[in-house]
Amino acid sequence: MSGVRRFITIQNISIAAAIFAFALAPLVLTNPFVRYTLLMIFIWSTCGVAWNVLSGSAGQTSLGHAMFYGIGAYVSTMLYLKLNISPWIGMFAAAAVACALAFIFSRFMFKLSGFYFAIGTIALSEIFFVIFTSWRYVGSARGLFIPRYRGAFPALYMQFADRVLYIYVAMALLVICIAGSYLMSISRSGYYFRAIRDEPEAAESLGIDIRRYKTQAYLFSAVFCSMAGVLYANYALYIDPDSVMHNRLSVQIAIVVILGGIGNLWGPIIGSALLVTISEIARLHLGGTGRAADLLIYSLFIILFAIFQPHGVVGMIKSIWRRFRRGKTVVSAVKL
């Protein structure tokens, strides 16, 4: 009975209610703009949760994860266009390629630390952006169009007549990513990640193989970012380096996590819900002015939040909850 009481907490009830609401939302909200916004929330949440494992838990700030997002989109698309391989299979192939590249890069990237590591990730991402922009085999700057599958059962090629199904695929990917992140956080690796983040010298002196565990976090984040890229490519049916590999996407992934609350499991999801919604609404109403008013509002919101709430939305909620509990305790003491 006590175990049931521990499970039935305000936090767990709130999370269950939010999951239930998100599951029903695509069916209730039929507006195409709202559905597109929901899809992008789930895609950026997946990238944010994956990035949070490396940067929030293991303390390795990456500003080049658009590289893996783009690699996922390109690997899946090229396999479909050249070999007629289903994007479902292409998603796992993309994850394997991203994992292999992350492993190779980790051999020399983790010789860097702090700002130097962040700068190194930016440089890597920019190298891939330039290569794909000029590489004719993958469409260069013109990009690639993904044709509609004309055979039977287009769902086998990740193409759905009812586009709401893309939202549920994105939701499933996010759930798997959250589950993987949570299991990693409560495992030995999770404890080592936090030790490496907080006191790397002390962790190394205790015998923790720092490079090994940093590599684990890097591989995890690369895999799920690449899978999110595959999903976006098959929804949009068009990709180019600017839409899936530009460094601004890397910055957006980082901002989503920082806004929601870095190092917290639910921070990237909350940050994505806020940031994507504000961004899309501003773009819808102000993007056509030609004066980038939508970007000004979007940027102003981020600056204000960074100044007044540096611990993110999760930090703000925790602060409010502590004040509420403190006030409740004071009231109880006065009554006594």
Buried (B, 14 or more C-beta within 10 A) or exposed (E): EEEEEEEEEEEEEEBEEBEEEBEEBBEEBEEEEBBBBBBBBBBBBBBBBBBBBBBBBBBBBBBBBBBBBBBBBBBBBBBBBEEEBBBBBBBBBBBEBBBEBBEEBBEEBBEBBEEEBBBBBBEBBBEBBEEBBEEEEBBBEEBBBBEEBEEEEEBEBBBBEEBBBBBBBBBEBBEEBBEBBEEBBEEEBBBBBBBBBEEBEEBBEEEBEBBEBBBBBBBBBBBBBBBBBBBBBBBEEBBBBBBBBBBEBBBBBBBBBBBBBBBBBBBBBBBBBBBBBBBBBBBEEBBEEEEEBBBEBBEEBBEEBEEEBEBBBBBBBBEEEEEEEEEEEEEEEEEE
